[in-house]
């Protein structure tokens, strides 16, 4: 598949914001003492990330003025459900921020954290199911897609939350959620590695033989049947070589998981601020590369007809 950069930024930014809000909600519900200034600052950052992700998601639409029509298919479409859940989640985060900013008390003190917690989980599930429900793309049609979207979002959100807490001096927050950030990063690494191993071993149901009806054992395509590009060749091909794909895979494993895990371990051992900031800076490009590879690795069945240019 051809990765749309607007979707890469949307899923990465929104996932980190969900993880950040999820962490803050857990801290609030379990009575972790957090300075009001830190909580409002972190919620503000999450809101900015969510709005930026929403804005990025509009960039790949052909007719942006008709975006509202996406909600009409909510009974059958996971994308429609995501379009409904995302603005609702943004509104809940904004409402929680406002309640803290203006000192609104009970029942908001416990109700809003519960609602944003459920909203983050619902949004992860809806976003992941957009891809996991596509049975004809076998790389995505698996529960690991949901697991990976959730764990990667948790990892990035926890790392960001701990980095912000370390900067403003919320030592207790870092002590509680720092090990969680390391555990989530290691778990995301393990789950993503499992997905990579599974996808590498897939024996696709559709082959050149089944697509063309030619039953010969040795069948090779020499031409896509046209001399110029088309929608099929632009939207379902990433254009990267096998060597580039291999390098990108190694790169995102290193930058999204390995280096952040080492930096988090350093931060926990030293109680310094620098490792947490470095972990955020290192992980961000790694997550974008991971999401690019997620789309690029997927093989749409139509590619059986459009593999090479003669």
Secondary structure, DSSP 8 states (H G I E B T S, - for coil): ----HHHHHHHHHHHHHHHHHHHHHHHHHTT----HHHHHHHHHHHHHHHHHHHHHHGGG-SSGGGGGGGGGGTTT-HHHHHHHHHHHHHHHHHHHHHHHHTT--TTHHHHHHHHHHHHHHHHHHHHHHHHHT-TTSTTTSSHHHHHHHHHHHHHHHHHHHHHHHHHHT-HHHHHHHHHHHHHHHHHHHHHHHHHHHHHHT---S--HHHHH----S-------S-SS--HHHHHS-----HHHHHHHHHHHHIIIIIHHHHHHHHHHHH--SHHHHHHHHHHHHHHHHHHHHHHHH---GGGGTS----
